[in-house]
Amino acid sequence: MGQRMNGPLTETELQFPGTDGYPLAATLRRPTTKTNRGFVVIASATAVRRQYYGKFASYLTECGFSTLTFDYRGIGGSRPTSLHGFHALMRDWAAFDITAAVDFAEREAAGKPLLYVGHSYGGQGFGLSPNNRKVSRAFFAAAQIGYWRLFPAPEKYRVYMMLKFIGPAAARLFDYVPGKLGIGEDLPKGVFLEWASWCMNQNYLFDDETLDTRVNFLNYHGALRGIGMSDDDWAPPIAIEKLLAGYTGTKAEHVTIHPSDIGLSKIGHFGFFRELGREKLWPAAADWLSQS
């Protein structure tokens, strides 16, 4: 564990155990002022390290929130020495990792509001987690069902080839799927194959009859806002709407952002968490999270 001061906040590098005991790498940020508006768990997209969300997490901390970013098992600081023979499924990221992050945050929050930000898979996995009811407000960015036919052409054909043929072949050959194929970080074999199988389903993970944790979607009763970007080929409005509809225990708000409306030329699937969002996108997110 290492801690350092960074202006108006402290950053602590640490590990916490998944619900099955697997060690997960994380970064905890706290404001140095007495302000404490709540504790925000930030859950990553597929094949994205926690450091990608560092600037956004620091911004929220500067606004008075404590934040936790973490790596799913098999990714970044939570990756074993080798992915050969490493067993993990995408459902494990929710059942063991997101669940443990929420429990860890609840302890650290010391009675303050427990909040959640999920990017892409982070919004999907939240619904599968058995303790999502502990969160009072959940904010999703580009979180969707991943059925490949919902993506616009020609992207959907590239996605289909990757998930149906190229990725599975690589998984068989290497015993994991290399990120250099265009998916981000290297992915554990089981994670990729389960993700790919869901993407072939019209209703994505909701069609997986082996996924008993689907029932946890209805347990979330807090506030929910899902935002999407009109230029995002991976999370078009219809795919976002279908994920939000799965949260039947609450009334979700769906917002579509057009880059030109806020003076930007492009946002896409990953732009919300880049520096371009500091002035144009992040203030609205912080204000929404701070509402009681």
SULBEL-V14701 format. One record per residue. N is the residue number from 1. NEAR is the number of other ideal C-beta (glycine too) atoms within 10 Angstrom. Layout:
n=[N/N]
near=[NEAR/NEAR]
//
This chain:
n=[1/2/3/4/5/6/7/8/9/10/11/12/13/14/15/16/17/18/19/20/21/22/23/24/25/26/27/28/29/30/31/32/33/34/35/36/37/38/39/40/41/42/43/44/45/46/47/48/49/50/51/52/53/54/55/56/57/58/59/60/61/62/63/64/65/66/67/68/69/70/71/72/73/74/75/76/77/78/79/80/81/82/83/84/85/86/87/88/89/90/91/92/93/94/95/96/97/98/99/100/101/102/103/104/105/106/107/108/109/110/111/112/113/114/115/116/117/118/119/120/121/122/123/124/125/126/127/128/129/130/131/132/133/134/135/136/137/138/139/140/141/142/143/144/145/146/147/148/149/150/151/152/153/154/155/156/157/158/159/160/161/162/163/164/165/166/167/168/169/170/171/172/173/174/175/176/177/178/179/180/181/182/183/184/185/186/187/188/189/190/191/192/193/194/195/196/197/198/199/200/201/202/203/204/205/206/207/208/209/210/211/212/213/214/215/216/217/218/219/220/221/222/223/224/225/226/227/228/229/230/231/232/233/234/235/236/237/238/239/240/241/242/243/244/245/246/247/248/249/250/251/252/253/254/255/256/257/258/259/260/261/262/263/264/265/266/267/268/269/270/271/272/273/274/275/276/277/278/279/280/281/282/283/284/285/286/287/288/289/290/291/292]
near=[7/7/11/9/9/12/9/14/22/16/18/14/13/15/13/19/13/21/17/12/8/17/13/23/20/22/21/23/23/17/19/13/11/6/12/16/18/20/26/29/29/27/31/30/23/22/22/22/19/23/14/20/23/17/15/26/26/19/21/27/26/18/20/17/26/25/28/24/26/29/21/34/23/26/27/19/16/22/18/14/6/9/19/11/10/17/11/24/19/25/22/23/30/26/21/22/28/31/24/22/25/23/17/20/27/17/9/16/19/9/8/15/19/21/27/29/29/24/25/25/25/27/27/29/27/27/29/22/29/16/18/24/14/19/24/16/20/28/24/28/30/27/28/28/25/24/22/20/11/21/23/10/8/9/14/17/11/15/19/17/12/20/21/15/11/16/22/17/11/20/20/11/10/13/14/21/29/16/13/9/14/11/20/17/19/18/28/28/24/18/28/27/19/21/25/23/17/22/21/15/15/11/14/23/27/20/15/16/7/7/18/11/17/17/11/20/22/13/17/24/14/18/19/23/18/25/21/27/26/13/17/28/16/21/28/20/17/13/22/27/17/17/26/23/14/19/23/12/16/16/10/19/13/16/12/15/21/11/18/11/10/14/8/17/8/11/24/15/18/18/21/23/24/14/11/17/21/12/10/17/22/19/13/16/21/19/10/16/23/16/9/7]
//
